[in-house]
Amino acid sequence: MRICSAVARTKRMDSSIAQHCKSLLMLASLSALACMPVSSYGQNGADPFPDGPGKDLVLSNCSSCHSPAAITRAAGFSSADEWRRVFSTMITLPDAQANTIASYLAEHFPEDTSRRPTLIAGDTNIEIIEWTVPTLGQRSRDPIESPDGAIWWTGMWASLAGRLDPETGFMEEFRLPPSARPHTIVPDADGNIWYTGNSNGTIGMLDPQTGMITEYKTEARDPHSAVFHPNGNLYFTSQGAAMLGRLNPANGDLKEINVEPRPYGIKVDQEGTVWVAFNGTNKIGALHPDSMEIRYFEVPDERTRIRRLDIDSQGIVWFVNSTMGKIGRLDPDTGEIRQWDSPSGPTSHPYSMAVIDDVIWYNESGMRPDALVRFDPEDESFQSWAIPSGVGIIRHTWVTESGDLLIHQSSSNQVGIVRID
């Protein structure tokens, strides 16, 4: 495996845009802190941050886009250099402050070695290339490939969509409505970028040629993930509202239905059935694209929660059993379900999933560093790699036209590509 790292050249945001993003991120941080119980900072309200040089700097600077409790919940790092590498992808600080913070964190929050992934060797070679996005703190996620070969991502916390030229590393960012906080983006055949407005209950379309944005208001409060169907409609999940939706871009017609709790990932198979993963129950749903009727398949063990799924060339549905540390397959014709334990065990928390040439790719998000896993159903073998940036969780992946895999690390504001040999 060859690992590359890159910081892209960017178009500089003007001061008003920068201030807009800073204000939005601070608002998100304050909202998170306001909703956090005192016990989140330490047991029985105790302060989990030991006194010492750097404590005040940590508390004041490490809350611009998340609460300080994210540090206490993290797996830590064994050196000041590693800590600085990570938080430098989140915030820009003078060297003096950065060095003091890094030394404090390394002393008091060392690596939790119990969360290291179990990495499996194998014969497949990959190259991982990652880029740090321009606006730090945006929580970059859900990268996709547009028809022209560009890589797009959504900066959820900064309400933006970004475009990357993977050949040159050049990046630019498009501001979306401030209240949108887009969760997922998908391209249409014309190169327009569609997003789910997770915070303002909208489905939006960005025209990259003009920068113009069109919004469609949904009944559901939190559109989540989306996929285009061969019939031209956009189908989407709304996790908190427990709804599925269908939007006809040609006329704006929108239909939404109530479903089982917390619909999450969504894919379309070769026959046109829309498959839905449920993160609030142990079920997978098959939605008829025309009638919007849904049929449920129950996965064994009520503790099962499924975030993402994908379909192989035979129409078999593959899924991550996040809470049980497993991956599984569903045969829609027979209803038969089979599951395999992920290499790092029951706390590995498989999250994203993609099928490439009938080989399964997913990540173990509960591990540090985040591990990318390959599973070959033919011989039931696993192979895995550590993600270079290593902290942030791959929440969604995308298969490119050339058969490579697009990934991201949201907390460390990275987007990347896995070139598969």
N, C-alpha and C positions, 0 to 999 in steps of 0.2 A: 504494500500500500504506500502511495506517495501522498503526503499531506501538504497542501499549500494554504497560505493565508494571504489575504489582500485587503487593503483599505482603499476603497474606490475614490477616484476623483469625482467631485460633485459640483453641481450648480449651487452656489451659496444662496441661502435664503436671505431675503432682506430683513431688516430689524423688526418690522411689524409681524412678519410670519414667525420669526424666532420667538418674539414675545408671546404670540398666540399659542405656540406649542408649549412654551414654558408655563403659561398660565393654566393651560388645559391639564398638563401633567401634575402640576401642584394641586389642582382641584381634585384630580383623581386620587392623589396621595392622601389629601386631607379627608376625603370621603372614606377611604379605606381605614384610616386611623380612627375616625369617628365611630365606625361600625365595629371596631375591634374591642373585645372585652379586655379588661385589665389583665386577666390571667394569661393573655397572649404574650405579654412581655416577660412573664416569668411565673413560676409556680406560686400561687397565693399572692399574686401581685408583686413578687419580688423582682428587683432589677437584675436582668440577666447579663448586663454589661458591666464587667468589673471596672473599678476606678483605675485610672492610669492615663498617661499621656496619649491623647488621641481619642478618648472616649467622646468628648463633646463634639469633635469634628465628625466622628462616625454618626452620632445621633442627628446632627444638623444636615450633613450632606447625603447620608444614605436613606433619606426619606423623600427625595425629590420625585421619585417615580414608584416607590414601594415603601412599606413600613419597615422600621428597623427589625421587626420580628422575622422578616425574611432571612436575616442573617442567622438568627438563633435556630431557625428551622433548616438551614442549609447544611451541607456535608462538610463545609470548611475546606481549607487548603493548607498544605504543609509548609509553605514559604511565603514571605512578603511579596516576592516577585510574582507568584501565582495569583495572590489576592489582587495585586495591582493590575495584572493583565486582565482580570475579569472586570473589576469595577471601572477600568478605563474604557470599556465598551458601553458603559452606562452613563458616565459623567466625566466631564473634563475639569481637572483641578490643577493648580500650580504644583510643581514638583515637591515643594516643601510639605504641603498638606497631603499630597498623595503618598509620600513616603511615610509620614507619621501615621496615617490611617492604615496603610498596608502593614506596618510593623505591629500596630495594636491588634489588628485582626489576626495576623499570623500567631501572635502570642496567645490570644485568648480564644480563638476559634480555629484550632488545627483541624486537619482532615479527619473525618470519620471514616476510617478504613473499612468499616462493616458495609458501607454502601458502594464499594467498588464492584463493577460488573464482573461476571464470570465470562471472560472472552474466550471464544472457541476459534482455533486456527482452521484454515482450509485452503483450497486451491484457487478460489476466486480472488482476483486482484481488482482493487478500486483505487480511485484518486478522489480525495475530498478537497474541494476548493471553497473557501468561505470569504465573504465580504462583510465588513462592518457598515451598516447603513448610515446615511448622513445625519439624521436627527436622532441623537441618543435618547434613550428612555422611552422610545415609541412602542416597544414590544413588537418588533417585526415578526410576521408569521404568515403561514399559508401561501408560500410562493407558487406561482403558476408560470407556464410558458404561453406567450401569445403567438398568433399565427406567423408573425415576422421573426420569431426566434428570441425575442426579448424575454427576460425574466421579470415578472411583476411580483410585488408583495404588498401586504397591507400593514400599515403601522397603526395598530388598533388604538393605542393610548393617545396618539397624536392626531387621530382622524385624518389619515393620509393614505395614498397609494403611491408606491414607488416603482420605478422602472430601471432595470439594470441591463446594460449591454455586456453579456458574458465574455465577449471577445476582448473588449477594451477595459472593462471594469467601470465604465462611466455610469453614474447614477443621477437620476433626477426624481423629485417628489412632487406630487400633485395634492393640493389641499382639498379635502372633502368637507362637507358641512360639519362644523365643530362638534355637534351633538351626535353624529353618526356612530363613531367608534366602530368602524367596520371589522367584522370578525373574519370573513372569508371573501375572496375574490375569485371570479371565474371569467374567462374570456369568451366572447362569441366569435362566430366565423369571420366577422368584419374587423376584429381587433378591438372592439369596445370592451371595457373592463367593467364587469358587474360586481357589486359588493352588497353584503348584507349589513344593514345599519342596525347593529346589535343594541344600541342605546336609544335610538330614536324611532324604532319600529318602521323601517323603510327598506325597500330594495332600490338600489341606486345604480345608475349607469354613467360611467365616465367615458367621454369621447376623447381619446388622446390627441386627436388631430386638432381639436378646437379648445380642449380643456373644459367644455361644457358638461354639466351634470344634470341628469334627469332623475327624479325620485318618484317612487310609487309607495304610497302609505299602506302599511299592512295592518290587519286587525291584531295580529300577534305583536307583543311588545319587544321581542328580542330575536329577530331572524338570525340564524346561526350559520349553517353550512348550506351550500347550494350546488346544483349540477344542471347542465343543459341536457335536454332530451333530444333525440333525433327528430321529434315532432316540432321542434323549435321553441318549446316552452321551457321556462326555468322552474325547477322544483327546489324547494328549500325546507329546512327544518327550523323550528323555533323551540329551543330547549326549555326555557323557563315557562313559556306559555303552553307547552305540550301540544303543539300544532304542526301540521304540515301544510305547505302552500304551493300553489301553482300560478305562475305569472306568464301571460301571453305578451311578449314584448311588442308584437305587431299592433295590438289594440289596447294594451293596458289592462285587459281583463284579469282579475285576481280572484282565486278561490282558495279558501283555507278550511281545514277540518281539524277537529279535536282527535287526539290519539293518546296512546299510553305515555307515561311520564318521560320527559327529558329526551326527545328525539335528538340525535347528534349527527353522526356521519351519514352520508347519502351517496348512492351510486346508481347507475343504470346498467342493466345487463344487455346481452345481445338480442334478447327478445323484446326489449323495451320496458321490462318491469323495473320499477324504482325500488331499490332496497334501502332500508333505513336501520341504523344501529340505535339502540336505546340505552341511554346512560342512567335511566331511573328505574329500570326493571330488567329481568333476565330474558329479554326477547329481541328478536330480529323481525322487522316488518317488510312485507312485500306489497307495494302500492301499485294499483292498476292506474296507468297514466291518464286514462280517459274518465273512468267512473269515480276515481279517487277512493275506491274501496280498498281496505287494507287487510291482509291476512298475516297472522302472527305465528312465528315459530319460537318455541320456548327452549332456551338453553338450560341444561341441567344445573342445579344449585341456584337457589334464590339470591345468593350473594353476587352472582354474576352481573357485571355491568360492562356494556360494550360501547366503546367510543367510535371506532372506525371499522370499515369493512371494504372489501374489494371483490371483484369477480374474475375468475380465470377463463381460459378459452373454452372450457367445457360447460360454463354456466354455474360452476361451483362457487358458493359464497364463502369467502375467507374472512375471519373476524379476529379482533383482539378481545380477549376476556381480561379486561384491565385489572379488576379487583382480585382475580384468582391467579394472576401471573401466567396466563396461558394464551395460546393462539388456537383457533379452531376452524373447522370447515363444516358447512351445511350443504347437503345435497337437496336442492329444492324439490326434486322429483320424488324422493323417498322420505324426506324429513330427517334422514340420518345425520347425526352430529358426532364429530370426533374431535378431540382436543389433544394438544401436546403442551407439556410444561416448557416454559421459556428457560434458557440456560441459567439466568441469574435467580430463578426461583420465584416463590409466591409473592414477594414484595417488589418484583421487577417492574410492575405496572406497564405492560405493553400499551402503546398509545396510538401512534399513526400506523397506517398500513397501505401498501401498494403491491400489486401483482405485476411482475415484469417477465414476459415469456414463461408464464406459469410457475415462476419462482416467487416466493413470498418475502417481502422486505418490510420490516417494522422496527420500532425502537423500544428500548427498555427505559422508560422515563423516570422510574424510581431510583435509578442508579446514578452515581456520579463518578466519572463522567457519563453522560447520556450515551447509551450504546446502540449502534445500528446493527440489526440482526438480519441475516439471510437464512431462509429455510427452504430447502429443496424437497418438495413432497415426494419426488421419485424415489429417493433413498432415505427420506426422513432425517436428513442431516442439517445441522446448524453451523453457521460461521458468524462471527461478530467482530466489530471494531469499535474503538472508542472515538467519539466525535471530538475533533481537535479543540473547539471552543468549550465543549464539555459541560456547560451549565446553561439551562434555559428551556429545555424540553422541546423536542420535535412534536408538534401537535397535529401537523398535517403534511402530507407529501404529495408530489405530483410527478408523473412519468412523462418525460419529454418525448418528442417525436423520434429522437435517436435512441431511445431506450435507457436514458440516464434518469437519475432520481434527484428532484429538487427537495431541499431540506431547509430548516431554519433553526435558530436558537433564540427564542423570544426574549428571555431575560437579558441575554448578552447582545441583543440587537444585531444578530447575524442572519444572513441568507447564504445559502450554499448550494452546490451541485455535487452529486456523487457520480463520477464517471466510472462506469462499470465495464471491465474488460470482458 
